[in-house]
Amino acid sequence: MTEDFTEEEKKGLYKAIYSRRDVRSHFTSRSIDDDILARILNAAHHAPSVGFSQPWNFILIKEMITKKKIKNSFEQEKSRSSKLIEEPKRSKYLSFKLEGILESPINLCVTYDPTKFGPFVIGRTSIPEAGLYSVCCAVQNLWLAARTEGIGLGWVSILSNDALKEVLELPEHVVPIAYLCLGYVDEFAQKPDLETAGWLPRLDLKDVVYFEKWQDTENTEWNQIQEMIKTNLDYA
Ligand SMILES: Cc1cc2nc3c(=O)[nH]c(=O)nc-3n(C[C@H](O)[C@H](O)[C@H](O)COP(=O)(O)O)c2cc1C
């Protein structure tokens, strides 16, 4: 597997990246075949991980009784968090559809187990969070693979980790990282829902790239790329 990507293959990867969306609605009733689900999980399992610790587990959920318990936690957390903002933002926030727990055929909890392969993990000795970052890499692989298969995925973080631990019977040391809703959808939006709703804009690439040190956006040694990133290159 040393050969370069062809132009077509490159396009495919970028297409997956730019057209991936967080999906909370538009789920159809079509179920996900097990071979496709296995392929997506395998893509996640091939993510990078600190010290090759593979600290993830994937809990597949399709029982409605479990989904309803999780949805309950979502309702509670959404109401609690809405009290943290003032009107008119509060009403706007409350009007957003921020999960597809019951409508999506498959829910999936991705967890982090810091004890896998013992306490010494190469690369995790100085930054313990590197284990957690590895699980996020697995989620991103999963998200892109799902998009490539035409499957929508929505990440729900408006949940209580305590509730997740109880409902899914996680051991004390295992941390829920991502609760995901998966299913075929009849539409992938062109832009993030929160962008379309005017909640937040996508930042300009030129404003988030610094050269050599924090907040230096004009270092002359980097002239050429500064020109190139003046406009956002996505949706290209
Ligand atoms: C860690 C994480 C947690 C998220 N939690 C939620 C959530 O609870 N509800 C929701 O509707 N979207 C959630 N999202 C999706 C983001 O809102 C979404 O990624 C962002 O608005 C950009 O849209 P896009 O993913 O379609 O590009 C989450 C995304 C991430 C990465």
The ligand as an SDF file (V2000), in Angstrom:
LIG
                    3D

 31 33  0  0  0  0  0  0  0  0999 V2000
  -17.5230   17.0410   20.1110 C   0  0  0  0  0  0  0  0  0  0  0  0
  -18.7630   17.4360   19.3500 C   0  0  0  0  0  0  0  0  0  0  0  0
  -19.9670   17.5010   20.0190 C   0  0  0  0  0  0  0  0  0  0  0  0
  -21.1360   17.8660   19.3360 C   0  0  0  0  0  0  0  0  0  0  0  0
  -22.3430   17.8750   19.9940 N   0  0  0  0  0  0  0  0  0  0  0  0
  -23.4700   18.1560   19.3000 C   0  0  0  0  0  0  0  0  0  0  0  0
  -24.7510   18.0760   19.9250 C   0  0  0  0  0  0  0  0  0  0  0  0
  -24.9010   17.7670   21.0980 O   0  0  0  0  0  0  0  0  0  0  0  0
  -25.8450   18.3540   19.1890 N   0  0  0  0  0  0  0  0  0  0  0  0
  -25.7440   18.7260   17.8780 C   0  0  0  0  0  0  0  0  0  0  0  0
  -26.7690   18.9710   17.2430 O   0  0  0  0  0  0  0  0  0  0  0  0
  -24.5360   18.8010   17.2520 N   0  0  0  0  0  0  0  0  0  0  0  0
  -23.4150   18.5080   17.9330 C   0  0  0  0  0  0  0  0  0  0  0  0
  -22.2040   18.5630   17.2990 N   0  0  0  0  0  0  0  0  0  0  0  0
  -22.1390   18.9440   15.8660 C   0  0  0  0  0  0  0  0  0  0  0  0
  -21.6590   20.3580   15.6520 C   0  0  0  0  0  0  0  0  0  0  0  0
  -22.6590   21.2720   15.9850 O   0  0  0  0  0  0  0  0  0  0  0  0
  -21.2630   20.4840   14.1800 C   0  0  0  0  0  0  0  0  0  0  0  0
  -20.1860   19.6300   13.9450 O   0  0  0  0  0  0  0  0  0  0  0  0
  -20.9070   21.9040   13.7740 C   0  0  0  0  0  0  0  0  0  0  0  0
  -22.0150   22.7340   13.9020 O   0  0  0  0  0  0  0  0  0  0  0  0
  -20.3910   21.9630   12.3320 C   0  0  0  0  0  0  0  0  0  0  0  0
  -21.3150   21.3590   11.4560 O   0  0  0  0  0  0  0  0  0  0  0  0
  -20.9250   20.1400   10.5140 P   0  0  0  0  0  0  0  0  0  0  0  0
  -20.4670   19.0070   11.3980 O   0  0  0  0  0  0  0  0  0  0  0  0
  -22.1780   19.8000    9.7710 O   0  0  0  0  0  0  0  0  0  0  0  0
  -19.8130   20.5890    9.6210 O   0  0  0  0  0  0  0  0  0  0  0  0
  -21.0490   18.2010   17.9620 C   0  0  0  0  0  0  0  0  0  0  0  0
  -19.8120   18.1290   17.3010 C   0  0  0  0  0  0  0  0  0  0  0  0
  -18.6840   17.7540   17.9780 C   0  0  0  0  0  0  0  0  0  0  0  0
  -17.3720   17.6550   17.2420 C   0  0  0  0  0  0  0  0  0  0  0  0
  1  2  1  0
  2  3  1  0
  2 30  2  0
  3  4  2  0
  4  5  1  0
  4 28  1  0
  5  6  2  0
  6  7  1  0
  6 13  1  0
  7  8  2  0
  7  9  1  0
  9 10  1  0
 10 11  2  0
 10 12  1  0
 12 13  2  0
 13 14  1  0
 14 15  1  0
 14 28  1  0
 15 16  1  0
 16 17  1  0
 16 18  1  0
 18 19  1  0
 18 20  1  0
 20 21  1  0
 20 22  1  0
 22 23  1  0
 23 24  1  0
 24 25  2  0
 24 26  1  0
 24 27  1  0
 28 29  2  0
 29 30  1  0
 30 31  1  0
M  END
$$$$
